[in-house]
């Protein structure tokens, strides 16, 4: 997403918002679809990487594209409503994860080589909104400001007339005529490049056009650091970084802390078996949350068995038979297997730690991607439900920020929300239970979303049309970098020290709110 935001954001200022948005959404849809079906883990990561490149570009483009159709007096409010659809998308993804992934029974298998688990259904379902967005976008016109910025005043005039006539009909005044009092002059193009790009072989024409386009994108990126915009860009970089570092760090830290609390509770209920001796017994049920130490199993059959968080340690298996075994977080440590057969199991090499095999055989082991969320000891169903609640809690903050954005201004909204978020972080010291952490997750998400809405609106309004998506894309790419850094640091302290993530998040939010007040207010400003 970081690469996609920078790449597509820069291209959108040169070849158009609508065209780049269509391409980025198409890349996301195609590779999201492929990632649902690929079997290899490396191929899956590659498809998700390219899907992220596509979806990363949609964020800076869609805000710029939408803002260039809005009236000045309602721009902040309507851009905040647009931010709410990002939250609605999060609710959709969380709800689908909650409803689909824990249901392992939704999977099917074609032979032993191809398996379509429930998580694949989830990945496929999450690609549907992008496909629908592509269909809707094909009916939309290009941004009129982009047309005017590139000297296409006739096309820009037609789009503005279409918007005007539609609005007047909706207001009951279809007789009002659209008129233009001022229009931008045509931007001069590089005549030498234009001549070269229309002569020579097809490859030469394509290479010249591509090179020229990349040079224009790079030059436009440098322009946001020109003396005119340098201070604004550096300040915005600091605000975006501090906001992303704290917000994404905490939003991932919350579920990890909940999982940690669940693990502690789960571990407290583990059953231990020592020195057991089992002979001629058929195991055909589920073993869960157990530790078997120094056991001896002779002529036993393990058929249709499900192992959930089971560990066999220093145990001996003689003349045993394992068939159709499904395991999750289960291991054999320092075990010995003598004349034992494994048939159609998912007991792979990494599940046998320092174990020895004598005259033992593995036949028809299960193949393909073995990701299985159904037996997750961290209670996957609860985790996805918590994610759903956390996303849903953002709704009130979205509504409030949309209604107040044009009344109190962008800076007050940004700084005020950041300060309240900073204060809410200190309540995390009291989050010693699962329910308390869920409540604090909802509180933090609800109060911090207003600052994100204000930051998005401010970014759109601080830069002119020919640099808007370039600047937004660069700042959004920086946001992803800060998010990775915040997530890495915060999650490393799970179960070790709660105070460090809390203090880091509070300090970052306080710094971000202070720097935000140094930015110029854009409420009531004509879009450049």
Secondary structure as a PSIPRED ss2 file (coil, helix, strand):
# PSIPRED VFORMAT (PSIPRED V4.0)

   1 X C   1.000  0.000  0.000
   2 X H   0.000  1.000  0.000
   3 X H   0.000  1.000  0.000
   4 X H   0.000  1.000  0.000
   5 X H   0.000  1.000  0.000
   6 X H   0.000  1.000  0.000
   7 X H   0.000  1.000  0.000
   8 X H   0.000  1.000  0.000
   9 X H   0.000  1.000  0.000
  10 X H   0.000  1.000  0.000
  11 X H   0.000  1.000  0.000
  12 X H   0.000  1.000  0.000
  13 X H   0.000  1.000  0.000
  14 X H   0.000  1.000  0.000
  15 X H   0.000  1.000  0.000
  16 X C   1.000  0.000  0.000
  17 X H   0.000  1.000  0.000
  18 X H   0.000  1.000  0.000
  19 X H   0.000  1.000  0.000
  20 X H   0.000  1.000  0.000
  21 X H   0.000  1.000  0.000
  22 X H   0.000  1.000  0.000
  23 X H   0.000  1.000  0.000
  24 X H   0.000  1.000  0.000
  25 X H   0.000  1.000  0.000
  26 X H   0.000  1.000  0.000
  27 X H   0.000  1.000  0.000
  28 X H   0.000  1.000  0.000
  29 X H   0.000  1.000  0.000
  30 X H   0.000  1.000  0.000
  31 X H   0.000  1.000  0.000
  32 X H   0.000  1.000  0.000
  33 X H   0.000  1.000  0.000
  34 X H   0.000  1.000  0.000
  35 X H   0.000  1.000  0.000
  36 X C   1.000  0.000  0.000
  37 X C   1.000  0.000  0.000
  38 X C   1.000  0.000  0.000
  39 X C   1.000  0.000  0.000
  40 X C   1.000  0.000  0.000
  41 X H   0.000  1.000  0.000
  42 X H   0.000  1.000  0.000
  43 X H   0.000  1.000  0.000
  44 X H   0.000  1.000  0.000
  45 X H   0.000  1.000  0.000
  46 X H   0.000  1.000  0.000
  47 X H   0.000  1.000  0.000
  48 X H   0.000  1.000  0.000
  49 X H   0.000  1.000  0.000
  50 X H   0.000  1.000  0.000
  51 X H   0.000  1.000  0.000
  52 X H   0.000  1.000  0.000
  53 X H   0.000  1.000  0.000
  54 X H   0.000  1.000  0.000
  55 X H   0.000  1.000  0.000
  56 X H   0.000  1.000  0.000
  57 X H   0.000  1.000  0.000
  58 X H   0.000  1.000  0.000
  59 X H   0.000  1.000  0.000
  60 X H   0.000  1.000  0.000
  61 X H   0.000  1.000  0.000
  62 X H   0.000  1.000  0.000
  63 X H   0.000  1.000  0.000
  64 X H   0.000  1.000  0.000
  65 X H   0.000  1.000  0.000
  66 X H   0.000  1.000  0.000
  67 X H   0.000  1.000  0.000
  68 X C   1.000  0.000  0.000
  69 X C   1.000  0.000  0.000
  70 X C   1.000  0.000  0.000
  71 X C   1.000  0.000  0.000
  72 X H   0.000  1.000  0.000
  73 X H   0.000  1.000  0.000
  74 X H   0.000  1.000  0.000
  75 X H   0.000  1.000  0.000
  76 X H   0.000  1.000  0.000
  77 X H   0.000  1.000  0.000
  78 X H   0.000  1.000  0.000
  79 X H   0.000  1.000  0.000
  80 X H   0.000  1.000  0.000
  81 X H   0.000  1.000  0.000
  82 X H   0.000  1.000  0.000
  83 X H   0.000  1.000  0.000
  84 X H   0.000  1.000  0.000
  85 X H   0.000  1.000  0.000
  86 X H   0.000  1.000  0.000
  87 X H   0.000  1.000  0.000
  88 X H   0.000  1.000  0.000
  89 X H   0.000  1.000  0.000
  90 X H   0.000  1.000  0.000
  91 X H   0.000  1.000  0.000
  92 X H   0.000  1.000  0.000
  93 X H   0.000  1.000  0.000
  94 X H   0.000  1.000  0.000
  95 X H   0.000  1.000  0.000
  96 X H   0.000  1.000  0.000
  97 X H   0.000  1.000  0.000
  98 X H   0.000  1.000  0.000
  99 X H   0.000  1.000  0.000
 100 X H   0.000  1.000  0.000
 101 X H   0.000  1.000  0.000
 102 X C   1.000  0.000  0.000
 103 X C   1.000  0.000  0.000
 104 X H   0.000  1.000  0.000
 105 X H   0.000  1.000  0.000
 106 X H   0.000  1.000  0.000
 107 X C   1.000  0.000  0.000
 108 X E   0.000  0.000  1.000
 109 X E   0.000  0.000  1.000
 110 X E   0.000  0.000  1.000
 111 X C   1.000  0.000  0.000
 112 X C   1.000  0.000  0.000
 113 X C   1.000  0.000  0.000
 114 X E   0.000  0.000  1.000
 115 X E   0.000  0.000  1.000
 116 X E   0.000  0.000  1.000
 117 X C   1.000  0.000  0.000
 118 X H   0.000  1.000  0.000
 119 X H   0.000  1.000  0.000
 120 X H   0.000  1.000  0.000
 121 X H   0.000  1.000  0.000
 122 X H   0.000  1.000  0.000
 123 X H   0.000  1.000  0.000
 124 X H   0.000  1.000  0.000
 125 X H   0.000  1.000  0.000
 126 X H   0.000  1.000  0.000
 127 X C   1.000  0.000  0.000
 128 X H   0.000  1.000  0.000
 129 X H   0.000  1.000  0.000
 130 X H   0.000  1.000  0.000
 131 X H   0.000  1.000  0.000
 132 X H   0.000  1.000  0.000
 133 X H   0.000  1.000  0.000
 134 X H   0.000  1.000  0.000
 135 X H   0.000  1.000  0.000
 136 X H   0.000  1.000  0.000
 137 X H   0.000  1.000  0.000
 138 X C   1.000  0.000  0.000
 139 X C   1.000  0.000  0.000
 140 X C   1.000  0.000  0.000
 141 X C   1.000  0.000  0.000
 142 X C   1.000  0.000  0.000
 143 X C   1.000  0.000  0.000
 144 X H   0.000  1.000  0.000
 145 X H   0.000  1.000  0.000
 146 X H   0.000  1.000  0.000
 147 X H   0.000  1.000  0.000
 148 X H   0.000  1.000  0.000
 149 X H   0.000  1.000  0.000
 150 X C   1.000  0.000  0.000
 151 X C   1.000  0.000  0.000
 152 X C   1.000  0.000  0.000
 153 X H   0.000  1.000  0.000
 154 X H   0.000  1.000  0.000
 155 X H   0.000  1.000  0.000
 156 X H   0.000  1.000  0.000
 157 X H   0.000  1.000  0.000
 158 X H   0.000  1.000  0.000
 159 X H   0.000  1.000  0.000
 160 X H   0.000  1.000  0.000
 161 X H   0.000  1.000  0.000
 162 X H   0.000  1.000  0.000
 163 X H   0.000  1.000  0.000
 164 X H   0.000  1.000  0.000
 165 X H   0.000  1.000  0.000
 166 X H   0.000  1.000  0.000
 167 X H   0.000  1.000  0.000
 168 X H   0.000  1.000  0.000
 169 X H   0.000  1.000  0.000
 170 X H   0.000  1.000  0.000
 171 X C   1.000  0.000  0.000
 172 X C   1.000  0.000  0.000
 173 X C   1.000  0.000  0.000
 174 X C   1.000  0.000  0.000
 175 X C   1.000  0.000  0.000
 176 X C   1.000  0.000  0.000
 177 X C   1.000  0.000  0.000
 178 X C   1.000  0.000  0.000
 179 X C   1.000  0.000  0.000
 180 X C   1.000  0.000  0.000
 181 X C   1.000  0.000  0.000
 182 X C   1.000  0.000  0.000
 183 X C   1.000  0.000  0.000
 184 X C   1.000  0.000  0.000
 185 X C   1.000  0.000  0.000
 186 X C   1.000  0.000  0.000
 187 X C   1.000  0.000  0.000
 188 X C   1.000  0.000  0.000
 189 X C   1.000  0.000  0.000
 190 X C   1.000  0.000  0.000
 191 X H   0.000  1.000  0.000
 192 X H   0.000  1.000  0.000
 193 X H   0.000  1.000  0.000
 194 X H   0.000  1.000  0.000
 195 X H   0.000  1.000  0.000
 196 X H   0.000  1.000  0.000
 197 X C   1.000  0.000  0.000
 198 X C   1.000  0.000  0.000
 199 X C   1.000  0.000  0.000
 200 X C   1.000  0.000  0.000
 201 X C   1.000  0.000  0.000
 202 X H   0.000  1.000  0.000
 203 X H   0.000  1.000  0.000
 204 X H   0.000  1.000  0.000
 205 X H   0.000  1.000  0.000
 206 X H   0.000  1.000  0.000
 207 X H   0.000  1.000  0.000
 208 X H   0.000  1.000  0.000
 209 X H   0.000  1.000  0.000
 210 X H   0.000  1.000  0.000
 211 X H   0.000  1.000  0.000
 212 X H   0.000  1.000  0.000
 213 X H   0.000  1.000  0.000
 214 X H   0.000  1.000  0.000
 215 X H   0.000  1.000  0.000
 216 X H   0.000  1.000  0.000
 217 X H   0.000  1.000  0.000
 218 X H   0.000  1.000  0.000
 219 X H   0.000  1.000  0.000
 220 X H   0.000  1.000  0.000
 221 X H   0.000  1.000  0.000
 222 X H   0.000  1.000  0.000
 223 X H   0.000  1.000  0.000
 224 X C   1.000  0.000  0.000
 225 X C   1.000  0.000  0.000
 226 X C   1.000  0.000  0.000
 227 X C   1.000  0.000  0.000
 228 X C   1.000  0.000  0.000
 229 X C   1.000  0.000  0.000
 230 X H   0.000  1.000  0.000
 231 X H   0.000  1.000  0.000
 232 X H   0.000  1.000  0.000
 233 X H   0.000  1.000  0.000
 234 X H   0.000  1.000  0.000
 235 X H   0.000  1.000  0.000
 236 X H   0.000  1.000  0.000
 237 X H   0.000  1.000  0.000
 238 X H   0.000  1.000  0.000
 239 X H   0.000  1.000  0.000
 240 X H   0.000  1.000  0.000
 241 X H   0.000  1.000  0.000
 242 X H   0.000  1.000  0.000
 243 X H   0.000  1.000  0.000
 244 X H   0.000  1.000  0.000
 245 X H   0.000  1.000  0.000
 246 X H   0.000  1.000  0.000
 247 X H   0.000  1.000  0.000
 248 X H   0.000  1.000  0.000
 249 X H   0.000  1.000  0.000
 250 X H   0.000  1.000  0.000
 251 X H   0.000  1.000  0.000
 252 X H   0.000  1.000  0.000
 253 X H   0.000  1.000  0.000
 254 X H   0.000  1.000  0.000
 255 X H   0.000  1.000  0.000
 256 X H   0.000  1.000  0.000
 257 X H   0.000  1.000  0.000
 258 X H   0.000  1.000  0.000
 259 X H   0.000  1.000  0.000
 260 X H   0.000  1.000  0.000
 261 X H   0.000  1.000  0.000
 262 X H   0.000  1.000  0.000
 263 X H   0.000  1.000  0.000
 264 X H   0.000  1.000  0.000
 265 X H   0.000  1.000  0.000
 266 X H   0.000  1.000  0.000
 267 X H   0.000  1.000  0.000
 268 X C   1.000  0.000  0.000
 269 X C   1.000  0.000  0.000
 270 X C   1.000  0.000  0.000
 271 X E   0.000  0.000  1.000
 272 X E   0.000  0.000  1.000
 273 X E   0.000  0.000  1.000
 274 X E   0.000  0.000  1.000
 275 X C   1.000  0.000  0.000
 276 X C   1.000  0.000  0.000
 277 X E   0.000  0.000  1.000
 278 X E   0.000  0.000  1.000
 279 X E   0.000  0.000  1.000
 280 X C   1.000  0.000  0.000
 281 X C   1.000  0.000  0.000
 282 X E   0.000  0.000  1.000
 283 X E   0.000  0.000  1.000
 284 X C   1.000  0.000  0.000
 285 X C   1.000  0.000  0.000
 286 X E   0.000  0.000  1.000
 287 X E   0.000  0.000  1.000
 288 X E   0.000  0.000  1.000
 289 X E   0.000  0.000  1.000
 290 X E   0.000  0.000  1.000
 291 X E   0.000  0.000  1.000
 292 X E   0.000  0.000  1.000
 293 X E   0.000  0.000  1.000
 294 X C   1.000  0.000  0.000
 295 X C   1.000  0.000  0.000
 296 X E   0.000  0.000  1.000
 297 X E   0.000  0.000  1.000
 298 X E   0.000  0.000  1.000
 299 X C   1.000  0.000  0.000
 300 X C   1.000  0.000  0.000
 301 X E   0.000  0.000  1.000
 302 X E   0.000  0.000  1.000
 303 X E   0.000  0.000  1.000
 304 X C   1.000  0.000  0.000
 305 X C   1.000  0.000  0.000
 306 X E   0.000  0.000  1.000
 307 X E   0.000  0.000  1.000
 308 X E   0.000  0.000  1.000
 309 X E   0.000  0.000  1.000
 310 X E   0.000  0.000  1.000
 311 X E   0.000  0.000  1.000
 312 X E   0.000  0.000  1.000
 313 X E   0.000  0.000  1.000
 314 X C   1.000  0.000  0.000
 315 X C   1.000  0.000  0.000
 316 X E   0.000  0.000  1.000
 317 X E   0.000  0.000  1.000
 318 X E   0.000  0.000  1.000
 319 X C   1.000  0.000  0.000
 320 X C   1.000  0.000  0.000
 321 X E   0.000  0.000  1.000
 322 X E   0.000  0.000  1.000
 323 X E   0.000  0.000  1.000
 324 X C   1.000  0.000  0.000
 325 X C   1.000  0.000  0.000
 326 X E   0.000  0.000  1.000
 327 X E   0.000  0.000  1.000
 328 X E   0.000  0.000  1.000
 329 X C   1.000  0.000  0.000
 330 X C   1.000  0.000  0.000
 331 X E   0.000  0.000  1.000
 332 X E   0.000  0.000  1.000
 333 X E   0.000  0.000  1.000
 334 X C   1.000  0.000  0.000
 335 X C   1.000  0.000  0.000
 336 X E   0.000  0.000  1.000
 337 X E   0.000  0.000  1.000
 338 X E   0.000  0.000  1.000
 339 X C   1.000  0.000  0.000
 340 X C   1.000  0.000  0.000
 341 X E   0.000  0.000  1.000
 342 X E   0.000  0.000  1.000
 343 X E   0.000  0.000  1.000
 344 X C   1.000  0.000  0.000
 345 X C   1.000  0.000  0.000
 346 X C   1.000  0.000  0.000
 347 X C   1.000  0.000  0.000
 348 X C   1.000  0.000  0.000
 349 X H   0.000  1.000  0.000
 350 X H   0.000  1.000  0.000
 351 X H   0.000  1.000  0.000
 352 X E   0.000  0.000  1.000
 353 X E   0.000  0.000  1.000
 354 X C   1.000  0.000  0.000
 355 X C   1.000  0.000  0.000
 356 X E   0.000  0.000  1.000
 357 X E   0.000  0.000  1.000
 358 X E   0.000  0.000  1.000
 359 X C   1.000  0.000  0.000
 360 X C   1.000  0.000  0.000
 361 X E   0.000  0.000  1.000
 362 X E   0.000  0.000  1.000
 363 X E   0.000  0.000  1.000
 364 X C   1.000  0.000  0.000
 365 X C   1.000  0.000  0.000
 366 X C   1.000  0.000  0.000
 367 X C   1.000  0.000  0.000
 368 X C   1.000  0.000  0.000
 369 X C   1.000  0.000  0.000
 370 X C   1.000  0.000  0.000
 371 X C   1.000  0.000  0.000
 372 X C   1.000  0.000  0.000
 373 X C   1.000  0.000  0.000
 374 X C   1.000  0.000  0.000
 375 X C   1.000  0.000  0.000
 376 X C   1.000  0.000  0.000
 377 X C   1.000  0.000  0.000
 378 X C   1.000  0.000  0.000
 379 X C   1.000  0.000  0.000
 380 X H   0.000  1.000  0.000
 381 X H   0.000  1.000  0.000
 382 X H   0.000  1.000  0.000
 383 X H   0.000  1.000  0.000
 384 X H   0.000  1.000  0.000
 385 X H   0.000  1.000  0.000
 386 X H   0.000  1.000  0.000
 387 X H   0.000  1.000  0.000
 388 X H   0.000  1.000  0.000
 389 X H   0.000  1.000  0.000
 390 X H   0.000  1.000  0.000
 391 X H   0.000  1.000  0.000
 392 X H   0.000  1.000  0.000
 393 X C   1.000  0.000  0.000
 394 X H   0.000  1.000  0.000
 395 X H   0.000  1.000  0.000
 396 X H   0.000  1.000  0.000
 397 X H   0.000  1.000  0.000
 398 X H   0.000  1.000  0.000
 399 X H   0.000  1.000  0.000
 400 X H   0.000  1.000  0.000
 401 X H   0.000  1.000  0.000
 402 X H   0.000  1.000  0.000
 403 X H   0.000  1.000  0.000
 404 X H   0.000  1.000  0.000
 405 X H   0.000  1.000  0.000
 406 X H   0.000  1.000  0.000
 407 X H   0.000  1.000  0.000
 408 X H   0.000  1.000  0.000
 409 X C   1.000  0.000  0.000
 410 X H   0.000  1.000  0.000
 411 X H   0.000  1.000  0.000
 412 X H   0.000  1.000  0.000
 413 X H   0.000  1.000  0.000
 414 X H   0.000  1.000  0.000
 415 X H   0.000  1.000  0.000
 416 X H   0.000  1.000  0.000
 417 X H   0.000  1.000  0.000
 418 X H   0.000  1.000  0.000
 419 X H   0.000  1.000  0.000
 420 X H   0.000  1.000  0.000
 421 X H   0.000  1.000  0.000
 422 X H   0.000  1.000  0.000
 423 X H   0.000  1.000  0.000
 424 X H   0.000  1.000  0.000
 425 X H   0.000  1.000  0.000
 426 X H   0.000  1.000  0.000
 427 X H   0.000  1.000  0.000
 428 X H   0.000  1.000  0.000
 429 X H   0.000  1.000  0.000
 430 X H   0.000  1.000  0.000
 431 X C   1.000  0.000  0.000
 432 X C   1.000  0.000  0.000
 433 X C   1.000  0.000  0.000
 434 X H   0.000  1.000  0.000
 435 X H   0.000  1.000  0.000
 436 X H   0.000  1.000  0.000
 437 X H   0.000  1.000  0.000
 438 X H   0.000  1.000  0.000
 439 X H   0.000  1.000  0.000
 440 X H   0.000  1.000  0.000
 441 X H   0.000  1.000  0.000
 442 X H   0.000  1.000  0.000
 443 X H   0.000  1.000  0.000
 444 X H   0.000  1.000  0.000
 445 X H   0.000  1.000  0.000
 446 X H   0.000  1.000  0.000
 447 X H   0.000  1.000  0.000
 448 X H   0.000  1.000  0.000
 449 X H   0.000  1.000  0.000
 450 X H   0.000  1.000  0.000
 451 X H   0.000  1.000  0.000
 452 X H   0.000  1.000  0.000
 453 X H   0.000  1.000  0.000
 454 X H   0.000  1.000  0.000
 455 X H   0.000  1.000  0.000
 456 X H   0.000  1.000  0.000
 457 X H   0.000  1.000  0.000
 458 X H   0.000  1.000  0.000
 459 X H   0.000  1.000  0.000
 460 X H   0.000  1.000  0.000
 461 X H   0.000  1.000  0.000
 462 X H   0.000  1.000  0.000
 463 X C   1.000  0.000  0.000
 464 X C   1.000  0.000  0.000
 465 X C   1.000  0.000  0.000
 466 X C   1.000  0.000  0.000
 467 X C   1.000  0.000  0.000
 468 X H   0.000  1.000  0.000
 469 X H   0.000  1.000  0.000
 470 X H   0.000  1.000  0.000
 471 X H   0.000  1.000  0.000
 472 X H   0.000  1.000  0.000
 473 X H   0.000  1.000  0.000
 474 X H   0.000  1.000  0.000
 475 X H   0.000  1.000  0.000
 476 X H   0.000  1.000  0.000
 477 X H   0.000  1.000  0.000
 478 X H   0.000  1.000  0.000
 479 X H   0.000  1.000  0.000
 480 X H   0.000  1.000  0.000
 481 X H   0.000  1.000  0.000
 482 X H   0.000  1.000  0.000
 483 X H   0.000  1.000  0.000
 484 X H   0.000  1.000  0.000
 485 X H   0.000  1.000  0.000
 486 X H   0.000  1.000  0.000
 487 X H   0.000  1.000  0.000
 488 X H   0.000  1.000  0.000
 489 X H   0.000  1.000  0.000
 490 X H   0.000  1.000  0.000
 491 X H   0.000  1.000  0.000
 492 X C   1.000  0.000  0.000
 493 X C   1.000  0.000  0.000
 494 X C   1.000  0.000  0.000
 495 X C   1.000  0.000  0.000
 496 X C   1.000  0.000  0.000
 497 X C   1.000  0.000  0.000
 498 X H   0.000  1.000  0.000
 499 X H   0.000  1.000  0.000
 500 X H   0.000  1.000  0.000
 501 X H   0.000  1.000  0.000
 502 X H   0.000  1.000  0.000
 503 X H   0.000  1.000  0.000
 504 X H   0.000  1.000  0.000
 505 X H   0.000  1.000  0.000
 506 X H   0.000  1.000  0.000
 507 X H   0.000  1.000  0.000
 508 X H   0.000  1.000  0.000
 509 X H   0.000  1.000  0.000
 510 X H   0.000  1.000  0.000
 511 X H   0.000  1.000  0.000
 512 X H   0.000  1.000  0.000
 513 X H   0.000  1.000  0.000
 514 X H   0.000  1.000  0.000
 515 X H   0.000  1.000  0.000
 516 X H   0.000  1.000  0.000
 517 X C   1.000  0.000  0.000
 518 X C   1.000  0.000  0.000
 519 X C   1.000  0.000  0.000
 520 X C   1.000  0.000  0.000
 521 X C   1.000  0.000  0.000
 522 X C   1.000  0.000  0.000
 523 X C   1.000  0.000  0.000
 524 X C   1.000  0.000  0.000
 525 X C   1.000  0.000  0.000
 526 X C   1.000  0.000  0.000
 527 X C   1.000  0.000  0.000
 528 X C   1.000  0.000  0.000
